[in-house]
Amino acid sequence: MLSVLLPAAVCLLLGRLSGCSPADIPHIAAYFGTKTRYEDVNPRLLRDVLSVNMSVLRPPPTERCSPVHLTAVIRHGSRYPTVKNIRRIHKLSELVRTEAARGSEGSEGSEGWLRDIQSRWEAWYTEDMDGQLVMKGREDLLHLAVRLSILFPSLLSEENVRKRRVSFVSSSKHRCVSSVEAFQDGLRRRGRHDAPPEYDHELDDELMRFFERCRGYVEGVENNRTALMEVEKFQHGEEMEAVRRRMAERLGLPQHRLTPDLVEAAFFLCSYELSIRSVHSPWCFLFDENDAKVLEYQSDLKQYWKRSHGHVISGLSSCPLFHHVFRTLDKAGRPRRSTDASPEPASILVGHAETLLPLLSLLGLYKDQTPPTASNYQSQHGRTFRTSQIVPYAANLLFVLFDCQRGPRLQLLVNESPVRFPGLQAEDAPLYRDVRATYRHLLDGCDFHRECEGRSGGRGPNTEL
């Protein structure tokens, strides 16, 4: 296992100093959907993993403002494939090797990368890895913690961490627990703690894995094949068939042997090798940029119709997390007497892409005028709903509350970049009371039990797309 992790460690060390060579990064690295590396969404981090853009905090320049609270909803870092994808990887590797041996496709004249795939590349993934956080994933969260402590020195200070004023909550999944520990390591490293780590976090699946508990979502979307009809149609549509045909030709395989699942497995293999081992895998050469865009769109279709705006219940399932965030902000922004205790400076919540996407949808973010479908790929190139950009590994949704002269203001950042609230497009940090007015219908409603258990109508497709 150590030999697997060392290349990533070397690349990360070099990346801190000068950045891994761009030649080592596949040209399709920014199209891997939820399996995209965080630094491929924030290219400045390719040069320096601790680069911080201080200008992203934008309260009105005409008011004196200071940040008083940060709530961060964060996805876990880079991880190993799940068992399902590990089995597909082994099936694909075996198919390619068997066909190569039968037809001598790896003989003289074939591309070097093809010979590597057919005879040299080893399927080193084992089922016990099953979605576990990798060393690169720990670095993702550790570096994010350091950057946020630089951006918010008064909130994520050494004293606040030491005195346990900062709260940490995680999903119970191992990759999330390891991620929240790595985040705490990053804050301690910033504070130069030499003592052995003492982790302080709460596990709360009701908050961070709400989607499992929402019966309307589980029955109406998760276990309902018709809910993902657009994905299934696209898998067998002309764009995906063209990708499958080209991949079969490049591998010298009969097209019928290459199922859509195996095409996706090869694409994700490129992403895993990059995010886990920091290598440019020979599997990456199977795809050009147009192929990658088609496969990214297939992934986006799945996430849109399974976790996002495609079905109303997907967003509503995140009501518990929505209310938790606003209760925390309400408490932090409440007027205080000089004798009152200081508000909690920061709340760190670590979960999954499946945690972030429904919440982002409930907030009305990344909702294009025309929804993505199996038949409109060509008109969707300018869409805002791109999971590669929204929920890469270590994705984060930051709620920054400022104390300002006219009252509390709230700014939203996604992946450390400013994003404006829908309906409040005039400024980056609107008054908090205006944000609450915008979401009044949810603050007064969005009842998890009623939405998930009591209304069958809430489980159907979104008719307001």
Residue pairs with C-beta under 8 A, 6 or more apart in sequence:
4 124
4 276
4 277
5 134
5 135
7 277
7 278
7 279
8 134
8 135
8 136
8 139
8 276
8 277
8 278
9 135
10 278
11 20
11 24
11 278
12 49
12 136
12 139
12 278
14 20
15 39
15 46
15 48
15 49
16 48
16 49
16 50
18 47
19 46
19 47
19 48
20 46
20 278
22 46
23 280
24 278
24 279
24 280
25 40
25 46
25 274
25 280
26 270
26 274
26 280
26 281
26 284
27 284
27 289
28 270
28 284
28 287
28 288
28 289
28 291
28 292
29 36
29 37
29 40
29 271
29 274
30 36
30 40
30 41
30 388
31 289
31 292
31 293
31 295
31 296
31 388
32 40
32 267
32 268
32 270
32 271
32 296
32 299
32 388
32 392
33 296
33 299
33 300
33 303
33 387
33 388
34 299
34 303
34 353
34 387
34 388
34 391
34 392
35 268
35 271
35 272
35 275
35 393
36 271
36 387
36 388
36 389
36 392
36 393
37 78
37 271
37 274
37 275
37 392
37 393
38 45
38 77
38 140
38 144
38 392
38 393
38 394
38 395
38 415
39 45
39 46
39 49
40 46
40 388
40 392
41 388
41 389
41 392
41 415
42 415
42 416
42 417
44 51
44 53
45 51
45 143
49 139
49 143
50 143
50 146
50 147
50 150
51 147
52 147
52 150
52 151
53 416
54 151
56 151
56 413
56 416
56 417
56 418
57 67
57 151
57 400
57 411
58 411
58 418
58 427
58 428
58 429
59 65
59 402
59 404
59 409
59 411
59 428
59 429
60 404
60 409
60 427
60 429
63 404
63 405
63 406
64 404
64 405
65 402
65 403
65 404
65 405
65 409
65 429
66 154
66 402
66 403
67 152
67 154
67 155
67 400
67 401
67 402
67 403
68 155
68 332
68 333
68 343
68 345
68 401
68 402
68 403
68 408
69 155
69 328
69 329
69 332
69 333
69 343
69 344
69 345
69 346
69 347
69 399
69 400
69 401
70 148
70 152
70 155
70 156
70 345
70 346
70 347
70 398
70 399
70 400
70 401
71 325
71 328
71 329
71 346
71 347
71 349
71 398
71 399
71 401
72 148
72 346
72 347
72 348
72 349
72 396
72 397
72 398
72 399
73 321
73 325
73 349
73 351
73 355
73 356
73 359
73 396
73 397
74 141
74 144
74 179
74 183
74 348
74 349
74 350
74 351
74 394
74 395
74 396
74 397
75 350
75 351
75 352
75 353
75 355
75 356
75 391
75 392
75 393
75 394
75 395
75 396
76 133
76 137
76 141
76 171
76 173
76 175
76 176
76 178
76 179
76 350
76 351
76 352
76 393
76 394
77 133
77 134
77 136
77 137
77 138
77 139
77 140
77 141
77 175
77 179
77 182
77 393
77 394
78 133
78 134
78 136
78 137
78 140
78 275
78 276
78 393
78 394
79 131
79 132
79 133
79 134
79 137
79 175
79 393
80 86
80 125
80 129
80 130
80 131
80 132
80 133
80 134
80 272
80 276
81 89
81 125
81 129
81 131
81 268
81 272
82 130
82 131
83 127
83 130
83 131
85 265
85 268
86 125
86 126
86 127
86 129
86 130
87 127
88 261
88 262
88 264
88 265
89 123
89 125
89 265
89 269
90 123
90 125
91 262
91 265
92 262
92 265
92 266
92 269
93 121
93 123
94 123
95 253
95 257
95 258
95 262
96 117
96 118
96 251
96 253
97 118
97 119
99 105
99 251
99 252
99 253
99 254
99 257
100 106
100 118
100 119
100 252
103 252
105 114
105 118
105 251
105 252
106 114
106 115
106 118
106 119
110 118
111 285
112 282
113 282
113 285
114 250
114 251
114 282
114 285
116 282
117 251
117 282
117 283
121 281
121 282
121 283
125 272
131 173
131 174
131 175
132 174
132 175
132 178
133 174
133 175
133 178
133 179
133 182
134 275
134 276
136 275
136 276
136 278
137 175
137 178
137 179
137 182
137 393
137 394
138 178
138 179
138 182
138 185
139 182
140 179
140 182
140 393
140 394
141 179
141 180
141 182
141 183
141 186
141 350
141 394
142 182
142 183
142 185
142 186
142 189
143 186
144 183
144 186
144 394
144 396
145 156
145 182
145 183
145 184
145 185
145 186
145 187
145 190
146 186
146 187
146 189
146 190
147 416
148 156
148 398
149 156
149 157
149 186
149 187
149 190
150 190
151 416
152 346
152 400
154 345
155 166
155 345
155 346
156 166
156 187
156 190
156 345
156 346
157 191
157 345
158 187
158 190
158 191
158 192
158 193
160 166
160 345
160 346
161 184
161 187
161 188
161 191
162 191
162 193
164 200
165 342
165 344
165 345
165 346
166 187
166 344
166 345
166 346
166 347
166 348
167 202
167 344
167 346
167 347
167 348
168 180
168 183
168 184
168 200
168 201
168 202
168 348
168 350
169 180
169 201
169 202
169 203
169 204
169 207
169 208
169 347
169 348
169 349
169 350
170 176
170 177
170 179
170 180
170 201
170 202
170 203
170 204
170 208
170 349
170 350
170 351
171 177
171 203
171 204
171 205
171 208
171 209
171 350
171 351
171 352
171 355
172 203
172 205
172 209
173 209
173 352
176 208
176 350
176 351
176 352
177 201
177 203
179 350
179 394
180 199
180 201
180 348
180 350
181 197
181 199
181 201
183 348
183 350
184 197
184 199
184 200
184 201
185 197
188 197
205 212
205 213
206 213
206 320
207 320
207 321
207 324
207 349
208 321
208 349
208 350
208 351
208 352
208 355
209 351
209 352
209 354
209 355
210 317
210 318
210 319
210 320
210 321
210 355
210 358
210 448
211 217
211 218
211 222
211 307
211 314
211 317
211 318
211 354
211 355
211 358
212 218
213 452
214 313
214 316
214 317
214 448
214 451
214 452
215 452
215 453
216 313
216 316
216 317
216 451
216 452
216 453
216 455
216 456
216 458
216 459
217 311
217 313
217 314
217 317
217 452
217 459
219 459
220 227
220 311
220 313
220 456
220 459
220 460
221 227
221 305
221 306
221 311
221 313
221 314
221 459
222 306
225 232
227 305
227 306
227 310
227 311
227 461
228 302
228 305
228 306
229 374
230 301
230 305
230 310
230 372
230 373
230 374
231 298
231 301
231 302
231 305
231 306
231 374
233 374
233 375
234 240
234 297
234 298
234 301
234 374
234 377
235 260
235 298
236 260
237 374
237 375
237 377
239 294
239 297
239 377
240 260
240 263
240 294
240 298
242 294
243 263
243 287
243 291
243 294
243 295
244 255
244 258
244 260
244 263
245 255
246 291
247 258
247 263
247 266
247 286
247 287
247 291
248 254
248 255
248 257
248 258
250 285
250 286
251 258
251 286
263 295
264 295
264 298
266 283
266 286
266 287
267 286
267 287
267 291
267 292
267 295
269 281
269 283
270 281
270 283
270 284
270 286
270 287
273 279
273 280
273 281
273 283
273 284
274 280
274 281
274 284
275 393
287 295
293 381
294 377
296 386
296 387
296 388
297 372
297 377
297 380
299 387
300 372
300 383
300 385
300 386
300 387
301 372
301 373
301 374
303 353
303 357
303 387
303 391
304 310
304 371
304 372
304 385
305 311
306 314
307 314
307 353
307 354
307 357
307 358
307 361
308 314
308 315
308 357
308 358
308 360
308 361
308 366
308 385
309 315
309 361
309 366
309 367
309 371
309 385
309 462
309 465
310 371
310 461
310 462
310 465
311 459
311 460
311 461
311 462
312 458
312 460
312 461
312 462
312 464
313 451
313 452
313 458
313 459
313 460
314 357
314 358
314 361
315 358
315 359
315 361
315 362
316 362
316 446
316 451
316 452
316 458
317 358
317 448
317 451
317 452
318 355
318 358
318 359
318 361
318 362
319 362
319 442
319 446
319 447
319 448
319 451
320 448
321 349
321 355
321 359
322 359
322 362
322 363
322 442
322 446
323 443
323 446
324 349
325 359
325 399
326 436
326 439
326 443
328 344
328 347
329 399
329 401
329 410
329 432
331 343
331 344
332 343
332 344
332 401
333 343
333 401
333 403
333 408
333 432
334 343
336 343
353 387
353 391
353 395
356 390
356 391
356 395
356 397
357 387
357 390
357 391
359 397
360 366
360 390
360 397
360 414
361 367
362 442
362 446
363 421
363 422
363 439
364 421
364 422
364 423
365 414
365 419
365 422
366 384
366 385
366 390
367 384
367 385
367 422
368 380
368 383
368 384
368 385
370 376
370 379
370 380
371 465
372 380
372 383
372 385
389 415
390 414
390 415
392 415
395 414
395 415
396 413
396 414
396 415
396 416
397 412
397 413
397 414
398 412
398 413
398 414
398 416
399 410
399 411
399 412
400 410
400 411
400 412
400 413
400 429
401 408
401 409
401 410
401 432
402 408
402 409
402 410
402 411
402 429
406 431
407 431
407 432
407 433
408 431
408 432
408 433
409 429
409 430
409 431
409 432
410 421
410 429
410 430
410 432
410 435
411 418
411 428
411 429
412 418
412 419
412 420
412 421
413 419
418 428
420 427
420 428
421 430
421 435
421 438
422 438
423 438
424 430
424 434
424 435
424 438
436 443
451 458
452 458
